[in-house]
Amino acid sequence: MGKAKGKSERREKIELTLGVKLTNEELLAAGTLLVGRLFDRDAVEERRKEKLSSFKAELDAIDKEISAMRRLFHSGVNEELVVCEVVYDFADSTVTIYRTDTGEVESERPMEDADRQEQFKG
């Protein structure tokens, strides 16, 4: 402490936050606490990632439904499985696919060599 000057000075005690060199034991204890908190942080981060992944999957599913609904409203057509009948016309060498729900022609194409084998099937 400074030198005493007698009655011409005034002294008081105050507290300041200053650097204090740690002992090896204190450093070891602080390191152990640090490692524990790092493990805690990693666990919280992992839970956060799991929740985000779950939310992303949920949003993706909703977005898929929204996309299908947009197409439906835009086109006025809903994509559904429809039973169709394939007609192999060997005289005209064509293959025609008819919708069984409306009777309309879905597609027609020239017959290929592999299609001609259908003539011999029972």
C-alpha positions in Angstrom: 0.0 0.0 0.0 1.0 3.6 -0.4 2.9 5.4 2.3 1.0 7.0 5.1 1.0 10.8 5.2 -0.9 11.1 8.4 -3.8 13.5 8.7 -3.4 14.9 5.2 -4.9 11.8 3.5 -8.0 9.8 3.6 -8.2 6.1 3.0 -11.1 3.8 2.2 -11.5 0.2 1.0 -13.1 -0.5 -2.4 -13.6 -3.6 -4.5 -12.4 -3.9 -8.1 -12.6 -6.8 -10.5 -9.0 -7.5 -11.4 -7.1 -10.5 -12.8 -5.9 -13.0 -10.2 -3.6 -15.8 -11.3 -5.3 -19.2 -10.7 -3.6 -22.1 -9.0 -3.3 -25.4 -10.9 -6.1 -26.9 -8.8 -8.4 -23.9 -9.7 -7.5 -24.3 -13.4 -8.3 -28.0 -13.3 -11.7 -27.3 -11.6 -12.5 -24.6 -14.2 -11.6 -26.9 -17.0 -13.8 -29.6 -15.6 -16.7 -27.2 -15.4 -16.0 -26.0 -19.0 -16.1 -29.5 -20.4 -19.4 -30.2 -18.6 -21.0 -27.1 -20.1 -19.7 -28.0 -23.5 -21.4 -31.4 -23.3 -24.6 -29.6 -22.1 -24.4 -27.2 -25.1 -23.9 -30.1 -27.5 -26.9 -31.9 -26.1 -29.1 -28.8 -26.5 -27.8 -28.3 -30.0 -28.6 -31.9 -30.9 -32.2 -31.5 -29.6 -32.5 -28.2 -31.6 -31.5 -30.0 -34.8 -33.9 -32.9 -34.1 -36.8 -30.4 -33.6 -35.8 -28.4 -36.8 -35.6 -31.6 -38.8 -39.1 -32.6 -37.5 -40.5 -29.2 -38.3 -38.9 -29.3 -41.8 -40.5 -32.7 -42.5 -43.8 -31.4 -41.3 -43.5 -28.3 -43.5 -42.4 -30.4 -46.5 -45.5 -32.6 -46.2 -47.8 -29.5 -46.0 -46.0 -27.9 -48.9 -46.5 -31.1 -51.0 -50.3 -31.0 -50.3 -50.4 -27.2 -51.1 -48.6 -27.9 -54.4 -51.1 -30.6 -55.3 -54.0 -28.3 -54.4 -52.5 -25.5 -56.5 -52.3 -27.8 -59.5 -55.9 -28.9 -58.9 -57.2 -25.4 -58.8 -55.1 -24.2 -61.7 -56.0 -27.1 -64.1 -59.4 -28.0 -62.7 -58.2 -31.7 -62.9 -57.4 -34.0 -60.1 -54.8 -36.8 -60.7 -56.4 -40.1 -59.8 -55.9 -43.8 -60.7 -58.3 -44.8 -63.5 -58.8 -48.3 -64.8 -58.1 -48.3 -68.5 -58.5 -51.0 -71.2 -55.7 -51.6 -73.7 -56.9 -52.7 -77.2 -54.4 -54.3 -79.6 -55.8 -53.9 -83.1 -53.8 -56.3 -85.2 -55.6 -55.3 -88.4 -54.7 -51.6 -88.1 -51.4 -52.3 -86.2 -52.3 -49.9 -83.4 -52.5 -50.0 -79.6 -55.2 -47.9 -78.1 -55.8 -47.2 -74.4 -59.4 -46.4 -73.4 -60.6 -44.9 -70.1 -63.2 -47.2 -68.5 -64.7 -44.3 -66.6 -65.5 -42.1 -69.6 -64.9 -44.4 -72.6 -62.5 -41.7 -74.0 -59.3 -42.6 -75.9 -56.4 -41.8 -73.5 -53.7 -42.6 -76.1 -53.1 -44.4 -79.3 -49.8 -45.4 -80.9 -48.4 -47.7 -83.7 -48.0 -51.3 -82.7 -44.5 -52.5 -82.0 -43.0 -55.9 -82.6 -43.4 -56.8 -78.9 -47.1 -55.8 -79.0 -47.7 -58.3 -81.8 -46.9 -61.1 -79.4 -50.1 -60.2 -77.6 -52.0 -61.8 -80.5 -50.8 -65.2 -79.4 -51.7 -64.7 -75.7 -54.8 -66.3 -74.3 
